[in-house]
Amino acid sequence: MLKIGCHLSISKGLYRAAEIAKSIDANTFQFFTRNPRGGRAKDLDMDEINSLKEFRRENEFAPLFAHAAYTMNLASKSEKTREFGRMILKDDLDRVRAIGDTYYVFHPGSHVGQGAEKGIELIAQALNEAIEEDNQTIILLEGMSGKGTEIGRNMEELKMIIDGVKNNEKLGIIIDTCHLYSSGYNIKDDLDGVLDEIDRIVGLDRLHAVHLNDTKVEFSSNKDRHEVIGEGLLGLDAIVDIINHPSLKDLPFNLETPNEPEDHKDEISLLRKEYKG
C-alpha cells in the first residue's frame, strides 16, 4: 500500500489532524512541532496522544513527519540563535518521543557567511549534545535546494553532518523532490543515476522518507518553489516513476504542494491509482 499524506495544521490538535488525514485517504501526515516562524509550542495532551496512537493503529498509519520550525538554525554565527535552536531541538525530540512512531525532520541550517564547513561542524555539535544514547527517534536531515547559504544542498554536505555525529544510528535523510531537482539532481531524466549517487555517498539505508512535490522552477535553479503534482516542471510521469521505484516505493511520502486538504485528496487519489507497489 502506498504510504502517503500531506502537511496538515495541528491548530485543532494532532488527533483532529489524523481524522482529516483519514478523510482524504491519507495514511500519514506531516505537522510542525511548533509555530514555524517562532518558538512557542503547545503542551502535549497525553490523553490525546494515547487516543491518536490507537487511531493510528486501527487505520494502519505509516510514521508521521514532525517538521521543526524554520527558525531553528543550528549553523548560525550568532550564539544566541544557536542556543535558541538547541533548545528547540532538545524540546522537539522529547515531544516526538512522546508521540511515538514519528520521524523528526529539520532543515540543516544556513551558515550565513561562515562557510559550509564551519556550519556543518556547528550542526553536528548541536546534534551530539541533543541525541541521547538510548535515542529511538529517527532524525532526518532534509536535502535543500541550495539557495543562499543553505547547508544540505548536496549529499556530500549531508554525509559530513552524519559523520560528525557520534550516536548516528538513527540519523538519516529525507529527500524533497522539488529540492533535489532544483539543486542539480536530475530525477526527471536520470532517477536511477541520482539514487545511485545517494547510495554511494550517504547510503540508501539512511533514506527514510520523501517530501513529494512538483516544482515551479527550472532544473539546477537553486530555488525552492513547490507546485501541485503534475502541474510543474517535473510532471506527473516523473512523480509516478518516483513512487514506484523499487528503492523508494515502500517509504512514506508527504505532499507539501500549494493545496488545501480537499485538493490534496485529489492528488492522493491520483497517485494511489498510479501506484504499482
Salt bridges, closest charged atoms under 4 A:
GLU19 OE1 - ARG16 NH1 3.28
ASP25 OD2 - ARG272 NE 3.12
GLU54 OE1 - ARG57 NH2 2.61
GLU79 OE1 - ARG82 NH2 2.64
GLU79 OE2 - ARG86 NH2 2.81
ASP91 OD2 - ARG34 NH2 2.62
ASP92 OD1 - ARG34 NH2 2.69
ASP94 OD1 - ARG97 NH2 2.67
ASP101 OD2 - ARG56 NH2 3.73
GLU121 OE2 - LYS118 NZ 3.63
GLU129 OE1 - ARG86 NE 3.54
GLU142 OE1 - HIS67 NE2 3.35
GLU142 OE1 - HIS107 NE2 3.22
GLU142 OE2 - HIS179 ND1 3.40
GLU142 OE2 - HIS211 ND1 3.17
GLU150 OE2 - LYS147 NZ 2.63
ASP163 OD2 - LYS159 NZ 2.80
ASP176 OD2 - HIS179 NE2 3.55
ASP176 OD2 - HIS211 ND1 3.80
ASP176 OD2 - HIS226 NE2 3.68
ASP192 OD1 - HIS245 NE2 2.62
ASP224 OD2 - HIS179 NE2 3.05
ASP224 OD1 - HIS226 NE2 2.95
GLU227 OE2 - LYS216 NZ 3.07
ASP250 OD1 - LYS249 NZ 3.58
GLU256 OE1 - HIS211 ND1 3.36
GLU267 OE1 - HIS264 ND1 2.83
